Amino acid sequence: MATTLRTGLTGPGSYWEVSRAPRYSLVFALPLLLLYQILATLEPAGRQGSLRNGADVILESLFIALAGRQGPLLFMICLIAGSLWLVARDMRRRGGRLRGTVFALMLAESTALALGFGIAVAALTSQLVRPPVMIGPAQVDTFDWWSRLMLSVGAGIYEELLFRVALVAALAWIGQALLGWRPVLAGAWATLLGAMLFSAAHYVGPYGDPLTLYSFVFRMIAGVFFSALYLLRGFGITAWTHALYDLILLVAPH
């Protein structure tokens, strides 16, 4: 029988459960992927090439190494096909139609998390490291509004895909399968190391930020937060929370 959404926020069939399911989580993230690809395609090439999200470049580079010039196309086909397969499998198992009210609640939740995220992480970081006057991408003021939007959306979809879905999962598997650690220890190690690598990635490349202790710790704590959010709320809400937070940071007047 087709399942229906319970009115409660928790429990079987509730918003808390179904919003994490692939049929909602991945479909919810799809607009971010499409918007990023459109904006990246329209982005004019500069002296150092087209401006792209770093995680996107890393993921595409892996496919370019395998398939050459067709690597980016192969990457996109695999990404979309894999997502559609997971959505279709979930819908076959659970039945029922997708409900717009669930997506509306997911957007509201992501917005609330994005608004509170910066305050919470900054407050925690300030307890550990003295904050500077401001933090933010070193060259953000040289980007136009559309470039900032593209970078924000790309951070949500591709950084979560690379650093949470792929990297943290791979590190946890290494901890358990190769090092023989218990799941809790392997998960904690994967989360912390993944957060360090997530933070470090922001200082690499021609558009990388200047390295400061505060910004590194801030982004490392953010990485731990996003990992926890991914485990608790799934990929879709985590991607939207990340994208909306970056959008607030990059688009807001400095």
Order of alpha helices (4+ residues) and beta strands (2+ residues): alpha-alpha-alpha-alpha-alpha-alpha-alpha-alpha-alpha
